Amino acid sequence: MRIDLAGWTRDATRGDHRAFLALFERAERLGFQGVWFNEFRVPDTAWPYPSPLLLAAAVLARTERLRVGTSVLVLPLHHPLMLAEEIAQLDLQSAGRIDVGVGRGTEPAALRALQIDADCTRERFEQSCRILVEALSGRPIAAGQGPWRFEDRPALPSTVQRPHPPLYVAGSTAETLGFAFDQNLPLLLSLEPPEGTQLERLEAAARERGRDAAALRARSSLARYVCIGADEAAVQAQLATLWPQLYQRRVYFAGKRGVPADQVLPIDVPRVLAEQFIHGTPEQCHAQITALRERTGIGQLRCVFNANGLWSDAQALAGMELFAQEVLPSLRSAVPFATV
């Protein structure tokens, strides 16, 4: 199973730039296979890394094996011809270590600032996605209708990864999941809310088309918070500090949607642990990941060791090191967890 990292976004990226990049150099040495970065353009509150491709370029230049992914590029914000060029360039510069997650986006502030009609985002997303696949596959392209129209363009230079750098689709609606299925593009499944509804809608799309979604699921990626400790007491101590912070963050984002604080439900701890966490001792974490893979059929896991910024980099790194030492070897070799 491929084991990646995620969670370094918005406030979690503030601090010294060199120390931030060094974290991912350390991740590579520990044996993690990839890291994913988000895109939030022209937000109401600025943050250091609005461009995941520029950040990817910096990380890729300092590593040799680590893959870097976007989770996601918000396609309605970009002209697909320019985006295809930038992705192809990163693929070349990194010797084929770029993964491209794409999505439609739902951030109203960015759409308003860039004067993009929210009602057009689906059309822009779907056309852009098709153009990216064609352009990155090294085929000449043209567009005579839709939001982007241009005459015949020559093929881009061949990418290192063939037929093109991996593209993943993030989305939760039946329309987006059906589109991903029709285009044979794997999914970047969400952490909040968890992926259950997305997988149900993917299976429904497959049934409607008389096909099976198993192969697409195997290429998809899901996410989990990871809380690992040497013993149960250490794990519970970490989790006890998290629940109040996680609730306050939910209140904050609910407020941005116009939901009053008194209407935000308390955290259902057993449910959240079951649906959104890998937690426990190394042996327990290994067992939970194995069960998750068997239940979902999904072959990639994005591990969030920093609770999306609620835990410090030092705490996240301690968890990463224990996980790399005790859990990763058994996951890589697909052998039972070795206990002493």
Secondary structure, 3 states (H helix, E strand, C coil): CEEEECCCCHHHHCCCHHHHHHHHHHHHHHCCCEEEECCCCCCCCCCCCCCHHHHHHHHHHCCCCCEEEEEEEEHHHCCHHHHHHHHHHHHHHCCCCEEEEEECCCCHHHHHHCCCCHHHHHHHHHHHHHHHHHHHCCCCEEECCCCCCEEEECCCCCCCCCCCCCEEECCCCHHHHHHHHHHCCCEECCCCCCCHHHHHHHHHHHHHCCCCCHHHHHCCEEEEEEEECCCHHHHHHHHHHHHHHHHHHHHHHHHHCCCCHHHCCCCCHHHHHHHHEEEECHHHHHHHHHHHHHHHCCCEEEEECCHHHCCCHHHHHHHHHHHHHHCHHHHHHCCCCCCC
